[in-house]
Amino acid sequence: MSHTTLKRKDWFPPDGFPMAIERRNPQEPFGLHTHEFSEIVIITSGRGLHVTGKETYPLNAGDTFVISGSRQHDYHNMERLCLVNILFQPEKLNLRTYDLRTLPGYHALFTLESAWRQRHPFLGRLRLSPQELSVVMGFVDKLDEELHARTSGFKFMATASFMQIVGYLSRCFARSKNADSRALLRIGEAISHLEANYREPIDLDKLANLANMSKRNFMRSFQAAMGNSPIAHLIQLRVNQATSLLRNSNHGITDIAFQVGFSDSNYFSRQFRALLGVTPSQYRQQHARLA
């Protein structure tokens, strides 16, 4: 099925700030599309159908979801469907701020739900109560004001409002009673544990217990949601941390390997090269030239 791709240059201002807001009151027919960015979608009123290429499901006021750039979607059968799109470029935003990534609801909404939907249809999604919708729209209005006025300090203030939205929605997802959403939250608990303890040896039995699943079911569910195994995800976390140390410290390669949780520097180098296509030393040299 053909689709269009929405380009960053057409939806973000020329100053390069990686956030924008689009209010659709109502949403007009658009056509199947993908983006060169991600977006948070909040349905404020009306109803319709959300089409993702593989599945179609109903939308009502309060429904909230995250669309990653590569995911096709469209809206059909719209009856006064009104929504807010918060466009953002995740690679330019520090979503590792403080303890955000220790929230299981963050992983469930911003990582797992989107990834899971690309592989499996399921009914669980975030639906805000009228009170929760009112609270989050207050944050959206503040973000919109900063992005519109663009006065001195707006980047800091807009980022603060965006983080309030992300944190609040993550907490709302964590309160979900839907069985499918609870299943994602249990996997989110395991990912939060990996985020906080990536330097430690992995204990798959402990992760399965955190997810309240059998080890076999946990491994299958994690693979289905994330597209890789818990061990592969842990290695990715460790390598990501190592790239920061390689760019911002003078520590030796072996020391960095130990700092991020590898007990063998040769194994670290092999995994690093497998993921990034260069050795740790080559990566450091490349970024030293760019500094």
Secondary structure, 3 states (H helix, E strand, C coil): CCCEEECHHHHCCCCCCCEEEEEECCCCCCCCEEECCEEEEEEEEEEEEEECCCCEEEEECCEEEEECCCCCEEEEEEEEEEEEEEEECHHHCCCCCCCHHHCHHHHHHHHHHHHHHHHCCCCCCEECCHHHHHHHHHHHHHHHHHHHHCCCCHHHHHHHHHHHHHHHHHHHHHCCCCHHHHHHHHHHHHHHHHHHCCCCCCCHHHHHHHCCCCHHHHHHHHHHHHCCCHHHHHHHHHHHHHHHHHHHCCCCHHHHHHHCCCCCHHHHHHHHHHHHCCCHHHHHHHHHHHC
